[in-house]
């Protein structure tokens, strides 16, 4: 978990690049362990790596859309 506190581990992160975000999320997933990951997490990472947009799913963004 100490690796996540090191800002140099995220020096290559470009929040506007889905592939860059996917790499950072994979690193976080490895550090956090199995309970953090799972099939949905892996699917989301695969979608980002292929250049996809996580917002193109079924419309459920996980937030409260009623506000």
HTML snippet that shows the backbone in 3Dmol.js (N, CA, C, O; Angstrom):
<script src="https://3Dmol.org/build/3Dmol-min.js"></script>
<div id="view" style="width:600px;height:400px;position:relative"></div>
<script>
const pdb = `
ATOM      1  N   UNK A   1       0.826  -1.187   0.000  1.00  0.00           N
ATOM      2  CA  UNK A   1       0.000   0.000   0.000  1.00  0.00           C
ATOM      3  C   UNK A   1       0.875   1.257   0.000  1.00  0.00           C
ATOM      4  O   UNK A   1       0.426   2.327  -0.412  1.00  0.00           O
ATOM      5  N   UNK A   2       2.110   1.128   0.457  1.00  0.00           N
ATOM      6  CA  UNK A   2       3.017   2.274   0.481  1.00  0.00           C
ATOM      7  C   UNK A   2       3.276   2.810  -0.923  1.00  0.00           C
ATOM      8  O   UNK A   2       3.506   4.007  -1.100  1.00  0.00           O
ATOM      9  N   UNK A   3       3.239   1.927  -1.921  1.00  0.00           N
ATOM     10  CA  UNK A   3       3.496   2.352  -3.297  1.00  0.00           C
ATOM     11  C   UNK A   3       2.444   3.351  -3.771  1.00  0.00           C
ATOM     12  O   UNK A   3       2.743   4.207  -4.605  1.00  0.00           O
ATOM     13  N   UNK A   4       1.229   3.259  -3.258  1.00  0.00           N
ATOM     14  CA  UNK A   4       0.177   4.188  -3.665  1.00  0.00           C
ATOM     15  C   UNK A   4       0.392   5.581  -3.085  1.00  0.00           C
ATOM     16  O   UNK A   4      -0.128   6.560  -3.620  1.00  0.00           O
ATOM     17  N   UNK A   5       1.139   5.678  -2.018  1.00  0.00           N
ATOM     18  CA  UNK A   5       1.406   6.969  -1.392  1.00  0.00           C
ATOM     19  C   UNK A   5       2.557   7.708  -2.066  1.00  0.00           C
ATOM     20  O   UNK A   5       2.779   8.888  -1.797  1.00  0.00           O
ATOM     21  N   UNK A   6       3.286   7.022  -2.939  1.00  0.00           N
ATOM     22  CA  UNK A   6       4.437   7.603  -3.621  1.00  0.00           C
ATOM     23  C   UNK A   6       3.975   8.305  -4.896  1.00  0.00           C
ATOM     24  O   UNK A   6       3.595   7.631  -5.854  1.00  0.00           O
ATOM     25  N   UNK A   7       3.997   9.640  -4.936  1.00  0.00           N
ATOM     26  CA  UNK A   7       3.521  10.379  -6.106  1.00  0.00           C
ATOM     27  C   UNK A   7       4.300  10.070  -7.385  1.00  0.00           C
ATOM     28  O   UNK A   7       3.776  10.242  -8.485  1.00  0.00           O
ATOM     29  N   UNK A   8       5.536   9.619  -7.248  1.00  0.00           N
ATOM     30  CA  UNK A   8       6.322   9.316  -8.443  1.00  0.00           C
ATOM     31  C   UNK A   8       5.756   8.121  -9.205  1.00  0.00           C
ATOM     32  O   UNK A   8       6.033   7.958 -10.393  1.00  0.00           O
ATOM     33  N   UNK A   9       4.966   7.285  -8.531  1.00  0.00           N
ATOM     34  CA  UNK A   9       4.346   6.135  -9.191  1.00  0.00           C
ATOM     35  C   UNK A   9       3.255   6.571 -10.172  1.00  0.00           C
ATOM     36  O   UNK A   9       2.841   5.797 -11.035  1.00  0.00           O
ATOM     37  N   UNK A  10       2.799   7.801 -10.034  1.00  0.00           N
ATOM     38  CA  UNK A  10       1.734   8.302 -10.894  1.00  0.00           C
ATOM     39  C   UNK A  10       2.210   9.444 -11.793  1.00  0.00           C
ATOM     40  O   UNK A  10       1.398  10.201 -12.325  1.00  0.00           O
ATOM     41  N   UNK A  11       3.517   9.562 -11.958  1.00  0.00           N
ATOM     42  CA  UNK A  11       4.075  10.622 -12.785  1.00  0.00           C
ATOM     43  C   UNK A  11       3.677  10.522 -14.247  1.00  0.00           C
ATOM     44  O   UNK A  11       3.643  11.531 -14.951  1.00  0.00           O
ATOM     45  N   UNK A  12       3.376   9.310 -14.713  1.00  0.00           N
ATOM     46  CA  UNK A  12       2.997   9.123 -16.108  1.00  0.00           C
ATOM     47  C   UNK A  12       1.488   9.164 -16.322  1.00  0.00           C
ATOM     48  O   UNK A  12       1.014   8.905 -17.428  1.00  0.00           O
ATOM     49  N   UNK A  13       0.731   9.485 -15.278  1.00  0.00           N
ATOM     50  CA  UNK A  13      -0.726   9.489 -15.364  1.00  0.00           C
ATOM     51  C   UNK A  13      -1.219  10.711 -16.123  1.00  0.00           C
ATOM     52  O   UNK A  13      -0.901  11.848 -15.775  1.00  0.00           O
ATOM     53  N   UNK A  14      -1.998  10.455 -17.162  1.00  0.00           N
ATOM     54  CA  UNK A  14      -2.662  11.523 -17.921  1.00  0.00           C
ATOM     55  C   UNK A  14      -4.149  11.256 -17.819  1.00  0.00           C
ATOM     56  O   UNK A  14      -4.657  10.327 -18.447  1.00  0.00           O
ATOM     57  N   UNK A  15      -4.856  12.056 -17.035  1.00  0.00           N
ATOM     58  CA  UNK A  15      -6.270  11.796 -16.779  1.00  0.00           C
ATOM     59  C   UNK A  15      -7.130  11.941 -18.032  1.00  0.00           C
ATOM     60  O   UNK A  15      -8.300  11.557 -18.027  1.00  0.00           O
ATOM     61  N   UNK A  16      -6.565  12.485 -19.094  1.00  0.00           N
ATOM     62  CA  UNK A  16      -7.296  12.610 -20.357  1.00  0.00           C
ATOM     63  C   UNK A  16      -7.035  11.442 -21.299  1.00  0.00           C
ATOM     64  O   UNK A  16      -7.595  11.394 -22.394  1.00  0.00           O
ATOM     65  N   UNK A  17      -6.187  10.498 -20.884  1.00  0.00           N
ATOM     66  CA  UNK A  17      -5.832   9.345 -21.703  1.00  0.00           C
ATOM     67  C   UNK A  17      -6.360   8.076 -21.038  1.00  0.00           C
ATOM     68  O   UNK A  17      -5.866   7.681 -19.982  1.00  0.00           O
ATOM     69  N   UNK A  18      -7.364   7.430 -21.649  1.00  0.00           N
ATOM     70  CA  UNK A  18      -7.948   6.233 -21.022  1.00  0.00           C
ATOM     71  C   UNK A  18      -6.929   5.127 -20.759  1.00  0.00           C
ATOM     72  O   UNK A  18      -7.029   4.427 -19.751  1.00  0.00           O
ATOM     73  N   UNK A  19      -5.959   4.959 -21.642  1.00  0.00           N
ATOM     74  CA  UNK A  19      -4.959   3.904 -21.447  1.00  0.00           C
ATOM     75  C   UNK A  19      -4.060   4.210 -20.259  1.00  0.00           C
ATOM     76  O   UNK A  19      -3.688   3.309 -19.507  1.00  0.00           O
ATOM     77  N   UNK A  20      -3.716   5.467 -20.091  1.00  0.00           N
ATOM     78  CA  UNK A  20      -2.913   5.880 -18.953  1.00  0.00           C
ATOM     79  C   UNK A  20      -3.676   5.657 -17.652  1.00  0.00           C
ATOM     80  O   UNK A  20      -3.112   5.188 -16.664  1.00  0.00           O
ATOM     81  N   UNK A  21      -4.938   5.991 -17.662  1.00  0.00           N
ATOM     82  CA  UNK A  21      -5.790   5.779 -16.488  1.00  0.00           C
ATOM     83  C   UNK A  21      -5.918   4.286 -16.176  1.00  0.00           C
ATOM     84  O   UNK A  21      -5.891   3.886 -15.012  1.00  0.00           O
ATOM     85  N   UNK A  22      -6.054   3.475 -17.209  1.00  0.00           N
ATOM     86  CA  UNK A  22      -6.166   2.023 -17.017  1.00  0.00           C
ATOM     87  C   UNK A  22      -4.904   1.461 -16.372  1.00  0.00           C
ATOM     88  O   UNK A  22      -4.990   0.619 -15.478  1.00  0.00           O
ATOM     89  N   UNK A  23      -3.731   1.919 -16.816  1.00  0.00           N
ATOM     90  CA  UNK A  23      -2.477   1.449 -16.209  1.00  0.00           C
ATOM     91  C   UNK A  23      -2.424   1.804 -14.730  1.00  0.00           C
ATOM     92  O   UNK A  23      -2.034   0.977 -13.906  1.00  0.00           O
ATOM     93  N   UNK A  24      -2.813   3.024 -14.391  1.00  0.00           N
ATOM     94  CA  UNK A  24      -2.799   3.451 -12.987  1.00  0.00           C
ATOM     95  C   UNK A  24      -3.797   2.631 -12.166  1.00  0.00           C
ATOM     96  O   UNK A  24      -3.507   2.261 -11.029  1.00  0.00           O
ATOM     97  N   UNK A  25      -4.951   2.353 -12.728  1.00  0.00           N
ATOM     98  CA  UNK A  25      -5.953   1.574 -12.013  1.00  0.00           C
ATOM     99  C   UNK A  25      -5.488   0.135 -11.813  1.00  0.00           C
ATOM    100  O   UNK A  25      -5.752  -0.460 -10.768  1.00  0.00           O
ATOM    101  N   UNK A  26      -4.806  -0.422 -12.794  1.00  0.00           N
ATOM    102  CA  UNK A  26      -4.253  -1.781 -12.633  1.00  0.00           C
ATOM    103  C   UNK A  26      -3.243  -1.813 -11.491  1.00  0.00           C
ATOM    104  O   UNK A  26      -3.248  -2.734 -10.674  1.00  0.00           O
ATOM    105  N   UNK A  27      -2.370  -0.792 -11.438  1.00  0.00           N
ATOM    106  CA  UNK A  27      -1.390  -0.718 -10.336  1.00  0.00           C
ATOM    107  C   UNK A  27      -2.115  -0.640  -9.003  1.00  0.00           C
ATOM    108  O   UNK A  27      -1.740  -1.323  -8.050  1.00  0.00           O
ATOM    109  N   UNK A  28      -3.148   0.187  -8.929  1.00  0.00           N
ATOM    110  CA  UNK A  28      -3.909   0.312  -7.687  1.00  0.00           C
ATOM    111  C   UNK A  28      -4.566  -1.015  -7.333  1.00  0.00           C
ATOM    112  O   UNK A  28      -4.569  -1.415  -6.169  1.00  0.00           O
ATOM    113  N   UNK A  29      -5.114  -1.689  -8.316  1.00  0.00           N
ATOM    114  CA  UNK A  29      -5.753  -2.975  -8.069  1.00  0.00           C
ATOM    115  C   UNK A  29      -4.784  -4.005  -7.521  1.00  0.00           C
ATOM    116  O   UNK A  29      -5.127  -4.762  -6.613  1.00  0.00           O
ATOM    117  N   UNK A  30      -3.568  -4.039  -8.069  1.00  0.00           N
ATOM    118  CA  UNK A  30      -2.554  -4.978  -7.563  1.00  0.00           C
ATOM    119  C   UNK A  30      -2.182  -4.650  -6.126  1.00  0.00           C
ATOM    120  O   UNK A  30      -1.999  -5.555  -5.312  1.00  0.00           O
ATOM    121  N   UNK A  31      -2.068  -3.376  -5.809  1.00  0.00           N
ATOM    122  CA  UNK A  31      -1.704  -2.960  -4.460  1.00  0.00           C
ATOM    123  C   UNK A  31      -2.825  -3.218  -3.450  1.00  0.00           C
ATOM    124  O   UNK A  31      -2.560  -3.588  -2.306  1.00  0.00           O
ATOM    125  N   UNK A  32      -4.062  -3.025  -3.870  1.00  0.00           N
ATOM    126  CA  UNK A  32      -5.197  -3.156  -2.960  1.00  0.00           C
ATOM    127  C   UNK A  32      -5.577  -4.611  -2.702  1.00  0.00           C
ATOM    128  O   UNK A  32      -6.180  -4.913  -1.672  1.00  0.00           O
ATOM    129  N   UNK A  33      -5.240  -5.504  -3.606  1.00  0.00           N
ATOM    130  CA  UNK A  33      -5.531  -6.912  -3.407  1.00  0.00           C
ATOM    131  C   UNK A  33      -6.806  -7.366  -4.089  1.00  0.00           C
ATOM    132  O   UNK A  33      -7.489  -6.591  -4.759  1.00  0.00           O
ATOM    133  N   UNK A  34      -7.107  -8.641  -3.903  1.00  0.00           N
ATOM    134  CA  UNK A  34      -8.239  -9.277  -4.581  1.00  0.00           C
ATOM    135  C   UNK A  34      -9.588  -8.653  -4.266  1.00  0.00           C
ATOM    136  O   UNK A  34     -10.448  -8.570  -5.143  1.00  0.00           O
ATOM    137  N   UNK A  35      -9.788  -8.215  -3.033  1.00  0.00           N
ATOM    138  CA  UNK A  35     -11.090  -7.667  -2.671  1.00  0.00           C
ATOM    139  C   UNK A  35     -11.396  -6.364  -3.402  1.00  0.00           C
ATOM    140  O   UNK A  35     -12.557  -5.961  -3.481  1.00  0.00           O
ATOM    141  N   UNK A  36     -10.389  -5.708  -3.929  1.00  0.00           N
ATOM    142  CA  UNK A  36     -10.588  -4.469  -4.680  1.00  0.00           C
ATOM    143  C   UNK A  36     -10.992  -4.770  -6.117  1.00  0.00           C
ATOM    144  O   UNK A  36     -11.786  -4.039  -6.710  1.00  0.00           O
ATOM    145  N   UNK A  37     -10.454  -5.831  -6.669  1.00  0.00           N
ATOM    146  CA  UNK A  37     -10.686  -6.176  -8.068  1.00  0.00           C
ATOM    147  C   UNK A  37     -11.947  -6.965  -8.280  1.00  0.00           C
ATOM    148  O   UNK A  37     -12.948  -6.772  -7.590  1.00  0.00           O
ATOM    149  N   UNK A  38     -11.887  -7.836  -9.220  1.00  0.00           N
ATOM    150  CA  UNK A  38     -13.027  -8.658  -9.558  1.00  0.00           C
ATOM    151  C   UNK A  38     -13.352  -8.525 -11.025  1.00  0.00           C
ATOM    152  O   UNK A  38     -12.738  -7.727 -11.731  1.00  0.00           O
ATOM    153  N   UNK A  39     -14.310  -9.297 -11.488  1.00  0.00           N
ATOM    154  CA  UNK A  39     -14.641  -9.289 -12.918  1.00  0.00           C
ATOM    155  C   UNK A  39     -15.077  -7.925 -13.444  1.00  0.00           C
ATOM    156  O   UNK A  39     -14.701  -7.543 -14.552  1.00  0.00           O
ATOM    157  N   UNK A  40     -15.861  -7.190 -12.669  1.00  0.00           N
ATOM    158  CA  UNK A  40     -16.314  -5.871 -13.128  1.00  0.00           C
ATOM    159  C   UNK A  40     -15.147  -4.902 -13.242  1.00  0.00           C
ATOM    160  O   UNK A  40     -15.075  -4.117 -14.187  1.00  0.00           O
ATOM    161  N   UNK A  41     -14.242  -4.956 -12.285  1.00  0.00           N
ATOM    162  CA  UNK A  41     -13.057  -4.098 -12.306  1.00  0.00           C
ATOM    163  C   UNK A  41     -12.212  -4.425 -13.531  1.00  0.00           C
ATOM    164  O   UNK A  41     -11.794  -3.525 -14.259  1.00  0.00           O
ATOM    165  N   UNK A  42     -11.958  -5.721 -13.761  1.00  0.00           N
ATOM    166  CA  UNK A  42     -11.155  -6.141 -14.908  1.00  0.00           C
ATOM    167  C   UNK A  42     -11.815  -5.738 -16.224  1.00  0.00           C
ATOM    168  O   UNK A  42     -11.130  -5.334 -17.164  1.00  0.00           O
ATOM    169  N   UNK A  43     -13.128  -5.845 -16.294  1.00  0.00           N
ATOM    170  CA  UNK A  43     -13.850  -5.461 -17.497  1.00  0.00           C
ATOM    171  C   UNK A  43     -13.725  -3.956 -17.757  1.00  0.00           C
ATOM    172  O   UNK A  43     -13.539  -3.532 -18.898  1.00  0.00           O
ATOM    173  N   UNK A  44     -13.825  -3.165 -16.705  1.00  0.00           N
ATOM    174  CA  UNK A  44     -13.687  -1.712 -16.847  1.00  0.00           C
ATOM    175  C   UNK A  44     -12.280  -1.341 -17.311  1.00  0.00           C
ATOM    176  O   UNK A  44     -12.118  -0.468 -18.163  1.00  0.00           O
ATOM    177  N   UNK A  45     -11.271  -1.994 -16.758  1.00  0.00           N
ATOM    178  CA  UNK A  45      -9.891  -1.728 -17.155  1.00  0.00           C
ATOM    179  C   UNK A  45      -9.685  -2.100 -18.618  1.00  0.00           C
ATOM    180  O   UNK A  45      -9.071  -1.348 -19.374  1.00  0.00           O
ATOM    181  N   UNK A  46     -10.202  -3.270 -19.017  1.00  0.00           N
ATOM    182  CA  UNK A  46     -10.088  -3.703 -20.411  1.00  0.00           C
ATOM    183  C   UNK A  46     -10.745  -2.703 -21.352  1.00  0.00           C
ATOM    184  O   UNK A  46     -10.222  -2.424 -22.431  1.00  0.00           O
ATOM    185  N   UNK A  47     -11.891  -2.164 -20.944  1.00  0.00           N
ATOM    186  CA  UNK A  47     -12.601  -1.176 -21.757  1.00  0.00           C
ATOM    187  C   UNK A  47     -11.762   0.094 -21.906  1.00  0.00           C
ATOM    188  O   UNK A  47     -11.670   0.648 -23.001  1.00  0.00           O
ATOM    189  N   UNK A  48     -11.159   0.552 -20.827  1.00  0.00           N
ATOM    190  CA  UNK A  48     -10.304   1.736 -20.897  1.00  0.00           C
ATOM    191  C   UNK A  48      -9.087   1.491 -21.779  1.00  0.00           C
ATOM    192  O   UNK A  48      -8.713   2.344 -22.583  1.00  0.00           O
ATOM    193  N   UNK A  49      -8.472   0.325 -21.626  1.00  0.00           N
ATOM    194  CA  UNK A  49      -7.278   0.015 -22.410  1.00  0.00           C
ATOM    195  C   UNK A  49      -7.564  -0.058 -23.907  1.00  0.00           C
ATOM    196  O   UNK A  49      -6.691   0.221 -24.728  1.00  0.00           O
ATOM    197  N   UNK A  50      -8.786  -0.433 -24.253  1.00  0.00           N
ATOM    198  CA  UNK A  50      -9.142  -0.507 -25.672  1.00  0.00           C
ATOM    199  C   UNK A  50      -9.563   0.863 -26.205  1.00  0.00           C
ATOM    200  O   UNK A  50      -9.981   0.986 -27.356  1.00  0.00           O
ATOM    201  N   UNK A  51      -9.450   1.891 -25.362  1.00  0.00           N
ATOM    202  CA  UNK A  51      -9.774   3.246 -25.790  1.00  0.00           C
ATOM    203  C   UNK A  51     -11.229   3.602 -25.578  1.00  0.00           C
ATOM    204  O   UNK A  51     -11.688   4.648 -26.037  1.00  0.00           O
ATOM    205  N   UNK A  52     -11.958   2.744 -24.890  1.00  0.00           N
ATOM    206  CA  UNK A  52     -13.375   2.977 -24.643  1.00  0.00           C
ATOM    207  C   UNK A  52     -13.607   4.025 -23.577  1.00  0.00           C
ATOM    208  O   UNK A  52     -12.677   4.527 -22.946  1.00  0.00           O
ATOM    209  N   UNK A  53     -14.862   4.335 -23.401  1.00  0.00           N
ATOM    210  CA  UNK A  53     -15.284   5.324 -22.419  1.00  0.00           C
ATOM    211  C   UNK A  53     -16.224   4.634 -21.441  1.00  0.00           C
ATOM    212  O   UNK A  53     -17.246   4.085 -21.851  1.00  0.00           O
ATOM    213  N   UNK A  54     -15.897   4.654 -20.172  1.00  0.00           N
ATOM    214  CA  UNK A  54     -16.728   3.979 -19.183  1.00  0.00           C
ATOM    215  C   UNK A  54     -18.132   4.562 -19.112  1.00  0.00           C
ATOM    216  O   UNK A  54     -19.033   3.903 -18.593  1.00  0.00           O
ATOM    217  N   UNK A  55     -18.348   5.751 -19.605  1.00  0.00           N
ATOM    218  CA  UNK A  55     -19.655   6.378 -19.579  1.00  0.00           C
ATOM    219  C   UNK A  55     -20.599   5.875 -20.651  1.00  0.00           C
ATOM    220  O   UNK A  55     -21.755   6.299 -20.691  1.00  0.00           O
ATOM    221  N   UNK A  56     -20.142   4.976 -21.532  1.00  0.00           N
ATOM    222  CA  UNK A  56     -20.976   4.478 -22.616  1.00  0.00           C
ATOM    223  C   UNK A  56     -21.724   3.206 -22.250  1.00  0.00           C
ATOM    224  O   UNK A  56     -22.223   2.514 -23.138  1.00  0.00           O
ATOM    225  N   UNK A  57     -21.813   2.884 -20.984  1.00  0.00           N
ATOM    226  CA  UNK A  57     -22.442   1.634 -20.553  1.00  0.00           C
ATOM    227  C   UNK A  57     -23.954   1.705 -20.557  1.00  0.00           C
ATOM    228  O   UNK A  57     -24.564   2.295 -21.449  1.00  0.00           O
ATOM    229  N   UNK A  58     -24.540   1.102 -19.556  1.00  0.00           N
ATOM    230  CA  UNK A  58     -25.989   0.982 -19.480  1.00  0.00           C
ATOM    231  C   UNK A  58     -26.653   2.199 -18.865  1.00  0.00           C
ATOM    232  O   UNK A  58     -27.851   2.162 -18.584  1.00  0.00           O
ATOM    233  N   UNK A  59     -25.919   3.266 -18.649  1.00  0.00           N
ATOM    234  CA  UNK A  59     -26.500   4.461 -18.090  1.00  0.00           C
ATOM    235  C   UNK A  59     -26.392   4.560 -16.597  1.00  0.00           C
ATOM    236  O   UNK A  59     -26.719   5.602 -16.029  1.00  0.00           O
ATOM    237  N   UNK A  60     -25.941   3.502 -15.931  1.00  0.00           N
ATOM    238  CA  UNK A  60     -25.788   3.526 -14.480  1.00  0.00           C
ATOM    239  C   UNK A  60     -24.386   3.977 -14.129  1.00  0.00           C
ATOM    240  O   UNK A  60     -23.445   3.183 -14.140  1.00  0.00           O
ATOM    241  N   UNK A  61     -24.253   5.246 -13.821  1.00  0.00           N
ATOM    242  CA  UNK A  61     -22.944   5.791 -13.500  1.00  0.00           C
ATOM    243  C   UNK A  61     -22.564   5.572 -12.054  1.00  0.00           C
ATOM    244  O   UNK A  61     -21.474   5.954 -11.628  1.00  0.00           O
ATOM    245  N   UNK A  62     -23.458   4.957 -11.294  1.00  0.00           N
ATOM    246  CA  UNK A  62     -23.182   4.714  -9.891  1.00  0.00           C
ATOM    247  C   UNK A  62     -23.524   5.876  -9.013  1.00  0.00           C
ATOM    248  O   UNK A  62     -23.480   5.768  -7.788  1.00  0.00           O
ATOM    249  N   UNK A  63     -23.865   6.987  -9.615  1.00  0.00           N
ATOM    250  CA  UNK A  63     -24.208   8.170  -8.826  1.00  0.00           C
ATOM    251  C   UNK A  63     -25.699   8.298  -8.653  1.00  0.00           C
ATOM    252  O   UNK A  63     -26.459   7.446  -9.113  1.00  0.00           O
ATOM    253  N   UNK A  64     -26.121   9.351  -7.998  1.00  0.00           N
ATOM    254  CA  UNK A  64     -27.536   9.604  -7.782  1.00  0.00           C
ATOM    255  C   UNK A  64     -28.034  10.530  -8.883  1.00  0.00           C
ATOM    256  O   UNK A  64     -27.827  11.742  -8.819  1.00  0.00           O
ATOM    257  N   UNK A  65     -28.688   9.964  -9.891  1.00  0.00           N
ATOM    258  CA  UNK A  65     -29.138  10.720 -11.040  1.00  0.00           C
ATOM    259  C   UNK A  65     -30.391  11.532 -10.762  1.00  0.00           C
ATOM    260  O   UNK A  65     -30.812  12.318 -11.610  1.00  0.00           O
ATOM    261  N   UNK A  66     -30.993  11.360  -9.599  1.00  0.00           N
ATOM    262  CA  UNK A  66     -32.241  12.057  -9.283  1.00  0.00           C
ATOM    263  C   UNK A  66     -32.033  13.456  -8.757  1.00  0.00           C
ATOM    264  O   UNK A  66     -33.013  14.155  -8.502  1.00  0.00           O
ATOM    265  N   UNK A  67     -30.802  13.897  -8.584  1.00  0.00           N
ATOM    266  CA  UNK A  67     -30.563  15.223  -8.017  1.00  0.00           C
ATOM    267  C   UNK A  67     -30.695  16.299  -9.028  1.00  0.00           C
ATOM    268  O   UNK A  67     -30.523  17.475  -8.705  1.00  0.00           O
TER     269      UNK A  67
END
`;
const viewer = $3Dmol.createViewer("view");
viewer.addModel(pdb, "pdb");
viewer.setStyle({}, {cartoon: {color: "spectrum"}});
viewer.zoomTo();
viewer.render();
</script>
